[in-house]
């Protein structure tokens, strides 16, 4: 159904020489000014940091043994979106993307996270490109989208190609590899993440 899909308004791209490793813990505030409130906030911050560190370690372990690039995806839905992007590149005189299993796992992790939280937002690509398993990548970008279950691939690609920033990611000469993931969320919507990289 037209008009029910939503793409992010801000397009995310990061290069190794322009990364910002995000906000510091100083920016966090406590729920009360008293000492007990500060202790609870610090404890929560430590727990969140531990969970984040565990997620990073698991993520590194999951992608550390994957190649940066490989053969096209075998999943038909992933492959349809991957080929649609490649057709747009060919139509604009650009070489096709090479499939990246590493970025596909990252895309799956991120699409799953968005589906779980029900919030369409970009991941911090500065943290991704700083990881040791992304040492061969010099730049990253991301397109994300949420739409109705069963949203046709041509409609997804059309949404992105009609948005200047998303179109720029698909047609960027800086990117030569991509990974795609499409996740059906518990809310019945389809959550999509495409990760782009320069290898």
N, C-alpha and C positions, 0 to 999 in steps of 0.2 A: 504494500500500500504506500503510495508516494507520500512523503512528508513525515513518515513515522521513523525514518532512520535519522541518526544523529552522528555527526562526525565532530571531533574536537575542533575548536576554533584556532588554537595555537598549535603550530607545527613544531616538533622538536627535532633539533639537529645539534650535534656536539662534535667537536674535533679535539684531538688530544692536546693541542696547544691552547685551547680556549675553555677548558673544563672548569666548572665551579663545583666543588665537592659538597655543595648544599649548605643548609642552615646548621648552625651549631646548637648545642644543647642550651646555650645562654638565652636563646630566643624563647625557650619554653617558660611558662609561668605556672605557679602553683595555684591550687584552688583556694587556698587561704594563706594569709600572711603569718599565721602562727607556726611555731616549730613543728607541731605534729603534722600540719598540712605539708610543710616542706619535706619532712621525712617520708610521708606517703608519696609525694611527687617524685622524690629521688628514688624510692623503691620501685615505683612504676616505671620510671625512666630506665633503671637498671634491668628490670624484667623485659622491657621493650627492646633494649639494646641487646640483651641475650637472645631474644627471639630473632631479632634482625641478624645478629651474627650467625645464628644457627641457619637461617635461611640463606645467607651468603655462602656459608660453607657447603650446604647441601647443593645450592645452585652451582657453585664451582665444581663440586664433585660430579654433578649431572652433566655439565658441559665440558669438563676438562678432557674427556676422552673422545669428544666429537670432533670431526674435521671442520675446518672453517668453511669449506665448500665441498659439494658432492653432486651426485646425479639428481635430476628433478624429483620432486616428492611423489610418493606412491599413493598417498591419500587423494582420492579423486577431487574432493572439494578444495583442498589446499592447492592442488595442481591447477584446477580451473582458475583460481584467483591469481596464482603465480603466472600462468600463461597469459591471462588478460593484461597483467602489468607489462609482461614482455612484449605483447602485441602493440601496446601503446608506445613502448620504447622504439620498436622497429618502425612503426608508423611515423615516428619523429626522427628517424635516421640515427638512432642510438643502438649500441649493442645490447643484447638481452642480458638480464640478470643471471648470475650463477646461483643455484640453490645453496643455502647455507643451513646445514643441520644444526649447527651451534645457535644461529639466530632464530631458527624455528623453535627450538626448545625455550629460548628466552621469550619469544612471542607467545608460546603456549602458557608459560608461567605468568606472563603479564595479562593475557586475555582471561585466564582463570581467576587471577586476583581481581580484575575489574568486575567479572561476573559475580564473584563471591561478595564483593562490597556493594555492587550495584552502582558504582561511580565510574564514569568515563573520564580518565585522566592519564597523563603521560607518566611513565616511570622516569627515574633520574638516570639519564643516559651517561652522565658524568661518572656515576658509580660503576656502570657497566663497562665503559671503555677503560676504566682504571684497573679492572680485574686482570689477573695474569693470563687467563684463558682468552682474553681479547687482545693480546699483545700484537698480533698481526694486523689488527684493524687500526686505521688512522682516523676514521670518521664514522659516525653512526647517525641514523635518523629513524623516525617512527611515524607511522600513520595508524590511527585507531578509529574504531567505529562501533556503534551499537545500533542494531536494527531488529526488525521482527524475525521470529523463527522462520527459516526457509527463505530468507531474503536472497533473491537471485544474484549471482556473481556479477553479471553485467550492471546491475543497479548499484552494487557496492563500488565497482570501478568507476561508474559514472559520477557518483557522489564525490569521490576523490578527484577525478579529472576536472570537475567543475568547481573545484576549490583551489585557488592559486597556490597556497602553501603545500597542499597535499600533492597537487600536480607536479610542483617543483621537486618534491622528494622522489616521485616516480620517474621523472625525467632528468634527474640530476646526473651529471657526468662524474660526480664524486663518488657515486654509489655503483658498485659492480656486483654486489651480492645481496640476497634478500632471504628472509625466512618469514613464513606466514602461519598464523593460527586462527582458527575459528572455533569458538567455544559456546555451546548452548548453556545459558545460565539458568539458575533455579527459578528465575522470574519469567522464563520462557523466551527471553530475548537472545539474540545472537551477538556475541562480543567478539570483535575482530582486532587483531594486532598484526601489523606488518613491520618487521625490523629491517632496516637498510644498512649496509655497511660498505666501506671502502677497504678492500684487502690489498 
